[in-house]
Amino acid sequence: MKHGSENYVYGTAVPKIEYDVYEDNKVLKEKKKQKAKYKVRLRIVFTIIFVFAASLLLMSRYALITELNYQVSDLDRKYNEIKNENSRLKVQIETEMSLSKVKEMAETRLGMQSPDRYQKVYIRVPKNDVTKVAKNYMEENDKSNKLFAFLMNIVNKMIGLID
């Protein structure tokens, strides 16, 4: 920063030297120009390399995204095929598993037959519902014993499948 006169450097009493060695000497002047040109060329080269690297990185990212999109669409197509096959199989199972077809297959393929009158055993079932009693018991003791509640839940599900 200059103070006062333009010929002095701020904070000193020394006058500013306005002499440039490169102006008087043609060889040094040419070297200075060559050095400046070299710096400019070097900057241009580094800028080109940087732009090229950034473009390459950008293109590789887009290529990766495109590849992943192809994979996602392929997996989506496979998922839809499996889902359609699953639906078709469910319909096939429902149509083929009627009671009359099950009875026919049991009698013809497996050689099964309906039990005779003397082979049937009747069991007396109590009037109180076991699932309701177990459910009430679980609700009361849920806080004290989580393992027992879990086991009772499994038993209730099994009883529900039997009924």
C-alpha positions in Angstrom: 0.0 0.0 0.0 1.4 3.4 -0.9 1.3 6.4 1.3 1.7 9.9 0.3 3.8 10.0 -2.9 3.6 7.2 -5.5 7.4 6.8 -5.4 7.7 5.5 -1.9 6.7 2.2 -0.3 4.5 2.5 2.8 6.3 2.2 6.1 9.8 3.0 4.7 11.7 6.0 3.5 13.1 4.1 0.6 11.9 5.2 -2.8 10.3 2.6 -5.1 12.5 1.4 -7.9 10.8 1.7 -11.2 13.5 -0.3 -13.1 12.7 -3.6 -14.8 15.7 -5.7 -15.9 13.6 -7.5 -18.4 12.7 -4.3 -20.3 16.3 -3.4 -21.2 17.7 -6.8 -22.0 16.2 -8.5 -25.1 17.3 -12.0 -24.2 15.8 -11.8 -20.7 12.7 -10.2 -22.2 12.3 -13.1 -24.7 12.9 -15.6 -21.9 10.2 -13.9 -19.8 7.8 -14.1 -22.7 8.6 -17.8 -23.3 8.1 -18.5 -19.6 4.7 -16.7 -19.7 3.7 -18.6 -22.8 4.9 -21.9 -21.2 2.7 -21.2 -18.1 -0.3 -20.4 -20.3 0.2 -23.6 -22.3 0.7 -25.6 -19.2 -2.6 -24.2 -17.8 -4.4 -25.0 -21.0 -3.0 -28.6 -21.0 -4.1 -29.1 -17.4 -7.5 -27.6 -18.1 -8.0 -29.9 -21.0 -6.8 -32.9 -19.0 -9.2 -31.9 -16.1 -12.1 -31.5 -18.5 -11.4 -34.8 -20.2 -11.1 -36.6 -16.8 -14.4 -35.0 -15.6 -16.1 -36.0 -18.8 -14.8 -39.5 -18.5 -16.0 -39.8 -14.9 -19.4 -38.4 -15.9 -19.7 -40.8 -18.8 -18.7 -43.8 -16.7 -21.3 -42.8 -14.0 -24.0 -42.6 -16.7 -22.9 -45.9 -18.1 -23.1 -47.5 -14.7 -26.6 -46.0 -14.1 -27.8 -47.3 -17.4 -26.4 -50.8 -16.7 -28.1 -50.8 -13.3 -31.4 -49.7 -14.9 -31.1 -52.6 -17.4 -30.5 -55.0 -14.5 -33.5 -53.6 -12.6 -35.8 -53.9 -15.6 -34.6 -57.5 -16.2 -35.2 -58.4 -12.5 -38.6 -56.7 -12.7 -39.5 -58.7 -15.8 -38.4 -61.9 -14.0 -40.4 -61.0 -10.9 -43.5 -60.4 -13.0 -43.1 -63.8 -14.8 -42.7 -65.6 -11.4 -45.7 -63.7 -10.0 -47.8 -64.7 -13.0 -46.6 -68.3 -12.8 -47.5 -68.3 -9.1 -51.0 -67.0 -9.8 -51.4 -69.6 -12.5 -50.3 -72.3 -10.2 -52.7 -71.1 -7.4 -55.6 -71.2 -9.9 -54.5 -74.7 -11.1 -54.3 -75.9 -7.5 -57.7 -74.5 -6.6 -59.3 -76.2 -9.7 -57.7 -79.5 -9.2 -58.1 -79.8 -5.4 -61.9 -80.1 -5.2 -63.1 -82.6 -2.6 -64.5 -84.9 -5.3 -61.1 -85.0 -7.1 -59.3 -85.6 -3.8 -61.6 -88.5 -3.0 -61.2 -89.9 -6.5 -57.4 -89.7 -6.4 -57.3 -91.3 -2.9 -59.4 -94.2 -4.0 -57.9 -94.8 -7.4 -54.2 -93.9 -7.1 -53.6 -94.6 -3.4 -56.1 -97.4 -2.9 -57.8 -95.8 0.0 -61.4 -96.4 1.0 -63.9 -94.9 3.4 -63.9 -96.4 6.9 -66.5 -99.0 7.8 -69.0 -98.4 10.6 -67.0 -100.4 13.1 -63.8 -98.5 12.3 -65.3 -95.1 13.3 -64.6 -93.9 16.8 -66.6 -91.0 18.2 -65.0 -88.6 20.7 -66.9 -86.5 23.2 -65.7 -82.8 23.0 -66.3 -80.7 26.1 -68.6 -77.7 25.8 -66.1 -75.1 26.9 -63.8 -73.9 24.2 -60.1 -74.6 24.8 -59.0 -71.7 22.7 -61.0 -69.2 24.6 -59.6 -70.4 28.0 -56.1 -70.4 26.7 -56.5 -67.0 25.2 -57.8 -65.6 28.5 -54.9 -67.3 30.4 -52.4 -65.7 28.0 -53.8 -62.2 28.4 -53.5 -62.5 32.2 -49.9 -63.8 32.3 -48.6 -62.0 29.2 -46.4 -59.6 31.2 -44.9 -62.2 33.5 -43.9 -65.0 31.0 -43.3 -64.1 27.4 -42.0 -67.5 26.4 -45.1 -69.3 27.7 -47.3 -66.8 25.9 -45.4 -67.5 22.7 -45.8 -71.3 23.1 -49.5 -70.9 23.9 -50.0 -68.8 20.7 -48.5 -71.6 18.7 -50.8 -74.1 20.4 -53.8 -71.9 19.7 -52.8 -71.7 16.0 -52.5 -75.5 15.8 -56.0 -75.9 17.4 -57.4 -73.3 15.0 -56.0 -75.4 12.1 -57.6 -78.6 13.4 -61.0 -76.9 13.8 
